[in-house]
Amino acid sequence: MSIYLKHFGLAREPFSIVPDPGFLYPSNHHRQAVAHLKYGLDREGGFILLTGEVGTGKTTLTRTMLKRLPAHVRVAYVLNSKLKVTDALASICHELGVELPSTRGLSFSKICIDALNQDLLQAHAEGKKTLIVIEEAQNLSAEVLETLRLLSNLETHTHKLLHILLVGQPELLEILAQKELRQLNQRVVSRFHLLPLVKDDLANYVNHRLHRAGAKRPIFDRACMATLFKLTNGVPRLINLVCQHSLLAAYSIEAKQVTPRLVKQAAVEILGRSNTLHPIVQQWRYWVLPLVLIAAAGLFYAVQLSAPAVENPVTQSPVTKSSASLAAAKVADTAPTNPYSALFDLWSVEVGEIYSEEEAEALASRNGLRVELIKNASLADLQAINRPGIIRLKDHNGYLKSALLSQINPFGVIVQGQDFEPLDTQSFVDNWSGTFVYLWRPPQQIDSLKLGDTDPQAVAWLQSKLAAVDKDVEVIISAGRYSQAIADQVLNFQRQQNINADGVVGRETLLRLNQLTEQGIPLLMKGSG
């Protein structure tokens, strides 16, 4: 047993982020979710949907339901959703123990579906039901979704043979709402969207997990709950992270009870300051967002973002680096405190707090945007990209913190963030980690083009944009092929724009065409569009 668990009289870890049905807190909302899942299983086949934001407990709820299934229900549990059709079918057959015959002249998909059909008929004859569960279903390709729809057609004269539970993030609903998937969407017999915990449930949730772990007394001060809710917005996974580190913080000072102050310190540690983050936020080590939640709640630093007011008359003393910095740039004090909120706001996208890379990418995707990350960028890279973005910058204590770089001008930079002094360009470069995360709006008609590619839509879009930038550019008839003549036009454009001249239409070229031909795009360098 861990020493810190023994310190609190606990038999096991109460706030592990590993989904454990034994720790499921039966809130009213979760009971409704279980009821919807049960209703879907009681129907004669079809699709069941369980959706929710990252960290709301979908997997825990799913495993709880599976644990309670009667013995006559067989389950194929597919965890990897980024599969091709053949791999998906093979995974389902493997989970159900279906043996595939060696049949020549038939495709692998045909062999799998025929074998599944025979297996399902046999199971039905024995009074058994079959359930396929697929996690992270928002990642399923259209081809796999269509294959699942075809599997749902397997039936006797009176009964469907298969239930399919799709568990995923909210964008799954948007995917299924697309016209080409309307047949699948019409076969959904039950759906439920899982929400974060409400404030009134938080104390019961924390105490429930502590009790299940063996606690005999309250460990978290009642005053912790308001702070905890502000930090996590009721997202169970974040609650578990903060609570786990709060217990460690209390143990480190030999305290028997967790106070709001320890909760705040733990949140700062795991949501931004520490270089050894928990795995769930490890991928955010270059662009950690949630630390700003702490600033937004007034829980860590109370430093004003704007330059301090001048109390004494200006003298004719020599200009120091500090005063030059103050004169060179300003830090906006009206921006949202969460840098990602501020970044999406520049793109006119309303957003709450974001807790994971998947959430940011999903939100961007839903709004026609894309998230890009550069780990070792230079100032020249920022100027070439010319889009606002999230940086990691040292504050006056030497800690790296996330902030929004909103503008570069001849006098310096404009940084919106928490606890930063205004910076001139050199000071910015000296204190910047080199990471940069930005948004841009890629054109729908084109992803990339290289010599010899044939893509009529992409080539037509490219030529229209080149002509919009330079009226002397002639439209070349190429039957949709990216020919040498068009590549020469692109090379000329790249040289004129002082970007990598390789004739390939990639992200850098698309960014510049986008900048020069589209209106309303946020830019780092104003007046450069």
Secondary structure, DSSP 8 states (H G I E B T S, - for coil): --HHHHHTT-SS-TT-SS--GGG----HHHHHHHHHHHHHHHSSSEEEEEEE-TTSSHHHHHHHHHHT--TTEEEEEE------HHHHHHHHHHHHT------TTS-HHHHHHHHHHHHHHHHHHTT-EEEEEESSGGG--HHHHHHHHHHTT-B-SS-B--EEEEEE-THHHHHHTSGGGHHHHTTEEEEEEE----HHHHHHHHHHHHHHTT--S--B-TTHHHHHHHHHTT-HHHHHHHHHHHHHHHHHTT-SSB-HHHHHHHHHIIIII-SS--HHHHTTTTS--THHHHHHTTSS----SS-----S--------HHHHHHHH----SSS-SSHHHHHHHHTT-------SHHHHHHHHHHTT-EEEEESS--HHHHHHH---EEEEEE-TTS-EEEEEEEEEETTEEEEEESS-----HHHHHHHEEEEEEEEE---TT-S-B-TT-B-HHHHHHHHHHHHHH-TT------TTB--HHHHHHHHHHHHHTTS--SS-B-HHHHHHHHHHH-SS---SSTT--
